[in-house]
Amino acid sequence: MLTNPSQLILKNSDLFTNQNVLVLNCEGDLLPKQLLEIASCVTALSLDFHHHLVMSQHSSPNLALHFGHQLPNADQTFDSVIIYYPKAKALAGYLLNLAGQHLKVDGELIVVGENKGGVKSIVKQIPDYFDTPFKRDNARHCLLFTSQLTQKAPNIRLNDWVNSYQLDTPQGELTICNLVGVFSEKRLDEGTKLLLSHLPRLSGRVLDFGCGAGVIAAALLKAQPELEIECVDINAMALKSCELTLEANNFTAKVYPSDGLSQTQGRFDGIISNPPFHDGLKSTTDIAKTFVKESVQKLKNGGGWHIVANRHLPYSDTIAEFFGQVNVLAENNKYKIYSNKIKHN
Ligand SMILES: C[S@@+](CC[C@H](N)C(=O)[O-])C[C@H]1O[C@@H](n2cnc3c(N)ncnc32)[C@H](O)[C@@H]1O
């Protein structure tokens, strides 16, 4: 089943006849594979690990699939580049630069997105190495724009897309590096702030789930440099931000993609998180339930589970069901910190 933007791309598939095509910011469908019916080669870059997993078993000599914030080869060029207009508008500028970097001069850029998702902004956002975007099609509540690369575009310089700021935390001063579109881009989230004010002392192997720019991991390492921390996130820009934050503070931790806790190995002495609260499709109750259930399976006996969540999110019942009790360590008018230990029978 193709998403609406993908259906619009397919409707305009004459654009890709015998072309070497790059698809940026893929959605969770098999559009890149379907394009091969008309294109000669397709390369797909997913910034969302779940979207990458949906496609991953379909790779072939003519279909290269990557997950990350950029392609492994910065010099690879393509006849045409498709961008799915991102939910975070700030990310569009980054994707346009990436498209320019990988497009041959005179090559075609195709930008597609939901009408409501702000895709029209492309006309104002487009850098001057592209010509004025042309609205080529309009269907399925989506718009499709085309534009040509008129001159060689500069390669992405990651520094241009990072917002770095100093953060005073109860654990000490930290440098936070946040790439465009990553959670709490400009300042610390209020929920995370509450968690840092009540950061538990942990030991051994600790998972920072949904690490974002790595604020929680960095605060933990500031307080307890001996911890063995693993940071996971579904979002490539978040993972790169987390690496940059760790590097800026001279900390080391293992940083890798995971959809939920699925890609983590073995069990942890502690799990800490400001977990995701919406997913577009799944309800918040489902997300909370899955996260609690997976956490219990991934904790060693006696392991601690520390999360901050909006107080209206349905965590209590699920925690009671899986941990046998609900311990609220701190709360304010918006957030609660749940802090529980697991006893496996
Ligand atoms: C509320 S933010 C917290 C970010 C960071 N820990 C902080 O406190 O600033 C939740 C994070 O979870 C990530 N996320 C969303 N769905 C996920 C999933 N299924 N698996 C792993 N991470 C996910 C998001 O990309 C986001 O970075």
The ligand as a Tripos MOL2 file, in Angstrom:
@<TRIPOS>MOLECULE
LIG
   27    29     1     0     0
SMALL
NO_CHARGES

@<TRIPOS>ATOM
      1 C1         10.1710   12.9310   23.6210 C.3       1 LIG1
      2 S1         11.5880   12.7210   22.5700 S.3       1 LIG1
      3 C2         12.9020   12.6830   23.7740 C.3       1 LIG1
      4 C3         14.2570   13.0330   23.2250 C.3       1 LIG1
      5 C4         15.3870   13.1670   24.2740 C.3       1 LIG1
      6 N1         15.5460   11.9640   25.0440 N.3       1 LIG1
      7 C5         15.1210   14.3380   25.1800 C.2       1 LIG1
      8 O1         14.7780   14.1060   26.3330 O.co2     1 LIG1
      9 O2         15.2650   15.4840   24.7260 O.co2     1 LIG1
     10 C6         11.3750   11.0510   22.0640 C.3       1 LIG1
     11 C7         12.3960   10.4890   21.0910 C.3       1 LIG1
     12 O3         11.9780    9.1540   20.7470 O.3       1 LIG1
     13 C8         12.2670    8.9080   19.3850 C.3       1 LIG1
     14 N2         11.3740    7.8220   18.9090 N.ar      1 LIG1
     15 C9         10.1110    7.9360   18.4220 C.ar      1 LIG1
     16 N3          9.6090    6.7270   18.1020 N.ar      1 LIG1
     17 C10        10.5930    5.8230   18.3910 C.ar      1 LIG1
     18 C11        10.6940    4.4140   18.2640 C.ar      1 LIG1
     19 N4          9.6740    3.6780   17.7800 N.pl3     1 LIG1
     20 N5         11.8450    3.8110   18.6170 N.ar      1 LIG1
     21 C12        12.8820    4.5320   19.1140 C.ar      1 LIG1
     22 N6         12.8410    5.8780   19.2680 N.ar      1 LIG1
     23 C13        11.7200    6.5200   18.9040 C.ar      1 LIG1
     24 C14        12.0480   10.2500   18.6940 C.3       1 LIG1
     25 O4         12.7820   10.3110   17.4800 O.3       1 LIG1
     26 C15        12.5430   11.2340   19.7650 C.3       1 LIG1
     27 O5         13.9080   11.5680   19.5690 O.3       1 LIG1
@<TRIPOS>BOND
     1     1     2 1
     2     2     3 1
     3     2    10 1
     4     3     4 1
     5     4     5 1
     6     5     6 1
     7     5     7 1
     8     7     8 2
     9     7     9 1
    10    10    11 1
    11    11    12 1
    12    11    26 1
    13    12    13 1
    14    13    14 1
    15    13    24 1
    16    14    15 ar
    17    14    23 ar
    18    15    16 ar
    19    16    17 ar
    20    17    18 ar
    21    17    23 ar
    22    18    19 1
    23    18    20 ar
    24    20    21 ar
    25    21    22 ar
    26    22    23 ar
    27    24    25 1
    28    24    26 1
    29    26    27 1
@<TRIPOS>SUBSTRUCTURE
     1 LIG1         1 GROUP 0 **** ****
